Amino acid sequence: MSNLPERILIIRLGAIGDVIRVLPALFALREHFPTARIDWVVEARSANILEGNPALNGLLIFNRSGNFVRDTREFLKLMDAVRRGGYGLVLDFHGIFKSGLLCMASKAARRVGFSRPRAQEGSWLFLNERVSLPSSRLNRIEENLELARAVGARRGVLDVLIAVAPEIQMEVESWFEEKFDSGKLLVAVHAPVERPEKQWPPEYFAELCDLLLSDGRFEPFLTWGPGQWDQVQKVASLCRRNPAIAPETPSLKHLAWLLHTADVFVGGDTGPMHLASAMGTPVVALFGGTDPAKHHPLREPCIVLDGCPCHVVNRKNVDRKNGPAWMRNITPRSVYEATVRLATGGRKM
């Protein structure tokens, strides 16, 4: 047991969905190294989802602002904190130049990460153990578990824990109690995406909401995040009926419980999709700009509708107003039927 590392560092910066898909690997590491201190380097925008996680001891947060000079100073401070951490084992789940620099700064005896082509931007040069993946189309969750297995941490289940304080649960549930009193099935509909090649047309989201409302069994509500209010308002304005719009969520924990309370989630390949799946909510996932083999949600039950099975995407030809043509291959009727199947037959895990 003396050879086991006393201090372990996980490096995964990036967006919500990327962080969530490392959580099964985190729990595998915690089970294999029960007495080790495990810290995580993460960007501020995703840190809230990790706060209070019992498998973690601490967070090293990169406060990125978008200002090059300020961000460079912050990153140098972060490298110094990593250097002073005394880590014996570092796992780079990100695989970019920045994460490679953090690996180097750690001076850890074991610096484990992906080999090429999964590792990019020369990040593999900062490692002393490189892990090759068995397939180029492995799901991201399985990729992360492969990295954990390389240090002896194996886990056969994908359950995760996102800790949400009781006061946040009560705050979110009070909105549902005030807004809905019919006992109908709740459907979280998330229209906004960051990348235009993933965008299902707003009018299709509106038609889906109308179909659900006319069915009589469902209460769809539109969810959104910072900077996405205009997109949600556009969908609402295109509806013939009147779907509810969820309130602004002050934290990712609030959003997590909002999605947990829904009976089904509908949306594209986004962080909220992965968050809903992690919270045990059945997901109807709308793919087209990304490969579902790699980005399939964490849990079942889930129905994936793929508008571009070949996944040869020319992002230069995306119509930013109307969305990409391949996403129009997924009809509102097909999404409605998938939602009905999950809502009436799927069960939360």
GUNU-398487 format. One record per residue (C-alpha): chain; x, y, z; residue number from 1. Coordinates in steps of 0.25 Angstrom, whole numbers. Example, Ala and Ser with C-alpha at 12.3 -4.5 7.8 and 13.67 -1.06 7.14 Angstrom:
GUNU-398487
PT;A;49;-18;31;1
PT;A;55;-4;29;2
//
This chain:
GUNU-398487
PT;A;0;0;0;1
PT;A;12;9;2;2
PT;A;13;11;-13;3
PT;A;-1;17;-15;4
PT;A;-1;32;-17;5
PT;A;-5;41;-5;6
PT;A;-9;52;-14;7
PT;A;-16;51;-28;8
PT;A;-20;62;-38;9
PT;A;-30;61;-49;10
PT;A;-29;71;-60;11
PT;A;-42;74;-68;12
PT;A;-45;89;-71;13
PT;A;-56;92;-81;14
PT;A;-71;92;-81;15
PT;A;-81;85;-73;16
PT;A;-84;73;-81;17
PT;A;-69;70;-82;18
PT;A;-67;71;-67;19
PT;A;-80;62;-64;20
PT;A;-74;51;-73;21
PT;A;-62;50;-65;22
PT;A;-70;47;-52;23
PT;A;-71;32;-54;24
PT;A;-56;32;-55;25
PT;A;-55;40;-42;26
PT;A;-63;30;-34;27
PT;A;-54;19;-40;28
PT;A;-42;26;-35;29
PT;A;-48;29;-21;30
PT;A;-52;14;-20;31
PT;A;-38;10;-24;32
PT;A;-31;20;-15;33
PT;A;-40;22;-3;34
PT;A;-30;29;6;35
PT;A;-23;38;-5;36
PT;A;-26;53;-6;37
PT;A;-33;55;-20;38
PT;A;-33;70;-25;39
PT;A;-39;74;-39;40
PT;A;-34;86;-48;41
PT;A;-46;92;-54;42
PT;A;-51;105;-60;43
PT;A;-60;114;-52;44
PT;A;-72;112;-62;45
PT;A;-73;97;-58;46
PT;A;-67;97;-44;47
PT;A;-81;98;-37;48
PT;A;-85;85;-42;49
PT;A;-73;78;-34;50
PT;A;-75;86;-21;51
PT;A;-79;77;-10;52
PT;A;-76;64;-17;53
PT;A;-72;54;-6;54
PT;A;-62;47;-16;55
PT;A;-53;60;-16;56
PT;A;-45;67;-6;57
PT;A;-43;81;-13;58
PT;A;-44;89;-26;59
PT;A;-33;97;-33;60
PT;A;-41;107;-41;61
PT;A;-37;114;-54;62
PT;A;-44;128;-54;63
PT;A;-44;130;-69;64
PT;A;-49;144;-73;65
PT;A;-47;145;-88;66
PT;A;-36;155;-86;67
PT;A;-23;150;-91;68
PT;A;-14;157;-81;69
PT;A;-23;155;-69;70
PT;A;-25;140;-73;71
PT;A;-10;138;-75;72
PT;A;-7;143;-61;73
PT;A;-18;134;-55;74
PT;A;-13;122;-62;75
PT;A;1;125;-57;76
PT;A;-5;125;-43;77
PT;A;-12;112;-45;78
PT;A;1;106;-50;79
PT;A;8;110;-37;80
PT;A;-3;104;-29;81
PT;A;-2;91;-36;82
PT;A;13;92;-34;83
PT;A;11;94;-19;84
PT;A;1;82;-18;85
PT;A;11;71;-16;86
PT;A;3;62;-25;87
PT;A;9;48;-28;88
PT;A;-1;44;-39;89
PT;A;-8;54;-49;90
PT;A;-18;49;-59;91
PT;A;-20;58;-72;92
PT;A;-34;56;-76;93
PT;A;-34;68;-85;94
PT;A;-22;66;-95;95
PT;A;-19;80;-100;96
PT;A;-7;89;-98;97
PT;A;-12;96;-86;98
PT;A;-15;83;-78;99
PT;A;-1;78;-83;100
PT;A;6;90;-77;101
PT;A;-2;87;-64;102
PT;A;3;73;-64;103
PT;A;17;78;-66;104
PT;A;16;88;-54;105
PT;A;12;77;-45;106
PT;A;25;70;-46;107
PT;A;17;57;-42;108
PT;A;24;44;-42;109
PT;A;13;39;-51;110
PT;A;6;48;-62;111
PT;A;-4;40;-69;112
PT;A;-12;44;-81;113
PT;A;-17;40;-95;114
PT;A;-8;37;-107;115
PT;A;-10;43;-120;116
PT;A;-20;45;-127;117
PT;A;-29;47;-115;118
PT;A;-18;56;-109;119
PT;A;-16;69;-117;120
PT;A;-7;81;-117;121
PT;A;5;74;-113;122
PT;A;-1;70;-99;123
PT;A;5;56;-100;124
PT;A;19;62;-99;125
PT;A;17;66;-84;126
PT;A;13;52;-80;127
PT;A;21;40;-76;128
PT;A;10;30;-78;129
PT;A;1;30;-90;130
PT;A;-12;22;-92;131
PT;A;-16;18;-106;132
PT;A;-31;16;-108;133
PT;A;-37;3;-114;134
PT;A;-46;11;-124;135
PT;A;-47;25;-130;136
PT;A;-62;25;-127;137
PT;A;-62;21;-113;138
PT;A;-72;29;-104;139
PT;A;-65;40;-96;140
PT;A;-69;34;-83;141
PT;A;-63;21;-87;142
PT;A;-50;28;-91;143
PT;A;-49;34;-78;144
PT;A;-51;21;-71;145
PT;A;-40;15;-80;146
PT;A;-31;26;-74;147
PT;A;-35;22;-60;148
PT;A;-33;7;-63;149
PT;A;-19;10;-67;150
PT;A;-16;13;-52;151
PT;A;-23;1;-47;152
PT;A;-37;8;-44;153
PT;A;-48;-1;-50;154
PT;A;-63;2;-49;155
PT;A;-75;-5;-56;156
PT;A;-86;5;-53;157
PT;A;-88;19;-58;158
PT;A;-95;25;-46;159
PT;A;-91;38;-41;160
PT;A;-94;48;-30;161
PT;A;-97;63;-32;162
PT;A;-99;68;-18;163
PT;A;-111;78;-18;164
PT;A;-114;85;-4;165
PT;A;-128;83;1;166
PT;A;-130;98;1;167
PT;A;-128;99;-14;168
PT;A;-137;87;-16;169
PT;A;-148;94;-8;170
PT;A;-146;107;-16;171
PT;A;-147;100;-30;172
PT;A;-159;91;-26;173
PT;A;-166;103;-21;174
PT;A;-166;109;-35;175
PT;A;-172;96;-40;176
PT;A;-183;96;-29;177
PT;A;-187;110;-33;178
PT;A;-186;108;-48;179
PT;A;-192;95;-50;180
PT;A;-204;88;-42;181
PT;A;-210;79;-52;182
PT;A;-201;66;-49;183
PT;A;-197;65;-64;184
PT;A;-184;60;-68;185
PT;A;-173;71;-69;186
PT;A;-164;72;-81;187
PT;A;-152;81;-80;188
PT;A;-149;86;-94;189
PT;A;-135;92;-96;190
PT;A;-134;100;-110;191
PT;A;-121;108;-109;192
PT;A;-108;102;-113;193
PT;A;-94;108;-114;194
PT;A;-90;103;-127;195
PT;A;-99;105;-140;196
PT;A;-97;92;-146;197
PT;A;-104;86;-134;198
PT;A;-116;95;-135;199
PT;A;-130;89;-137;200
PT;A;-138;100;-143;201
PT;A;-146;109;-133;202
PT;A;-159;107;-141;203
PT;A;-157;92;-139;204
PT;A;-156;94;-124;205
PT;A;-168;102;-124;206
PT;A;-176;91;-132;207
PT;A;-171;81;-122;208
PT;A;-177;89;-110;209
PT;A;-190;91;-118;210
PT;A;-191;76;-120;211
PT;A;-188;73;-105;212
PT;A;-198;83;-101;213
PT;A;-209;79;-110;214
PT;A;-207;64;-105;215
PT;A;-213;68;-92;216
PT;A;-203;59;-84;217
PT;A;-191;68;-83;218
PT;A;-186;82;-78;219
PT;A;-174;86;-86;220
PT;A;-165;97;-81;221
PT;A;-154;104;-88;222
PT;A;-140;104;-81;223
PT;A;-129;113;-83;224
PT;A;-115;118;-77;225
PT;A;-107;131;-77;226
PT;A;-108;139;-90;227
PT;A;-119;130;-96;228
PT;A;-132;138;-92;229
PT;A;-134;143;-106;230
PT;A;-133;129;-112;231
PT;A;-144;124;-103;232
PT;A;-152;136;-105;233
PT;A;-152;133;-120;234
PT;A;-157;119;-118;235
PT;A;-168;124;-109;236
PT;A;-172;134;-119;237
PT;A;-173;124;-130;238
PT;A;-182;115;-122;239
PT;A;-197;115;-125;240
PT;A;-200;111;-110;241
PT;A;-193;116;-98;242
PT;A;-182;107;-92;243
PT;A;-176;112;-79;244
PT;A;-162;118;-78;245
PT;A;-153;113;-67;246
PT;A;-148;124;-57;247
PT;A;-133;128;-58;248
PT;A;-125;118;-50;249
PT;A;-114;125;-41;250
PT;A;-105;113;-41;251
PT;A;-103;100;-48;252
PT;A;-108;93;-36;253
PT;A;-121;100;-38;254
PT;A;-122;96;-52;255
PT;A;-118;81;-48;256
PT;A;-130;80;-39;257
PT;A;-139;87;-49;258
PT;A;-135;76;-59;259
PT;A;-136;65;-49;260
PT;A;-151;69;-46;261
PT;A;-155;68;-61;262
PT;A;-160;55;-66;263
PT;A;-153;56;-79;264
PT;A;-142;65;-85;265
PT;A;-142;69;-100;266
PT;A;-130;76;-106;267
PT;A;-117;75;-114;268
PT;A;-103;71;-111;269
PT;A;-101;81;-99;270
PT;A;-97;82;-85;271
PT;A;-111;82;-80;272
PT;A;-114;69;-88;273
PT;A;-102;62;-80;274
PT;A;-107;69;-67;275
PT;A;-121;64;-69;276
PT;A;-116;50;-71;277
PT;A;-106;50;-59;278
PT;A;-118;54;-51;279
PT;A;-126;42;-55;280
PT;A;-136;49;-65;281
PT;A;-139;41;-78;282
PT;A;-134;48;-90;283
PT;A;-138;50;-104;284
PT;A;-125;55;-110;285
PT;A;-124;62;-124;286
PT;A;-111;60;-131;287
PT;A;-106;64;-144;288
PT;A;-93;72;-143;289
PT;A;-86;62;-134;290
PT;A;-85;47;-134;291
PT;A;-95;41;-123;292
PT;A;-85;29;-122;293
PT;A;-75;38;-116;294
PT;A;-85;48;-109;295
PT;A;-97;39;-105;296
PT;A;-103;43;-91;297
PT;A;-98;37;-78;298
PT;A;-110;28;-75;299
PT;A;-122;20;-80;300
PT;A;-133;22;-83;301
PT;A;-130;30;-95;302
PT;A;-134;32;-109;303
PT;A;-124;38;-119;304
PT;A;-130;44;-132;305
PT;A;-118;46;-142;306
PT;A;-121;56;-153;307
PT;A;-107;53;-160;308
PT;A;-103;38;-159;309
PT;A;-91;40;-167;310
PT;A;-85;51;-158;311
PT;A;-78;58;-170;312
PT;A;-81;72;-166;313
PT;A;-77;85;-174;314
PT;A;-78;95;-163;315
PT;A;-76;107;-173;316
PT;A;-89;104;-179;317
PT;A;-98;105;-167;318
PT;A;-109;115;-168;319
PT;A;-108;122;-155;320
PT;A;-122;128;-156;321
PT;A;-129;115;-160;322
PT;A;-120;104;-154;323
PT;A;-112;93;-162;324
PT;A;-120;85;-173;325
PT;A;-117;72;-166;326
PT;A;-124;76;-153;327
PT;A;-136;78;-161;328
PT;A;-136;63;-164;329
PT;A;-141;61;-150;330
PT;A;-156;65;-150;331
PT;A;-164;70;-138;332
PT;A;-174;59;-140;333
PT;A;-162;48;-138;334
PT;A;-157;56;-125;335
PT;A;-172;57;-120;336
PT;A;-173;42;-122;337
PT;A;-160;39;-115;338
PT;A;-164;48;-103;339
PT;A;-177;41;-102;340
PT;A;-170;27;-101;341
PT;A;-160;32;-91;342
PT;A;-170;39;-82;343
PT;A;-180;28;-82;344
PT;A;-170;16;-81;345
PT;A;-157;22;-76;346
PT;A;-153;22;-62;347
PT;A;-143;31;-55;348
PT;A;-131;24;-49;349
//
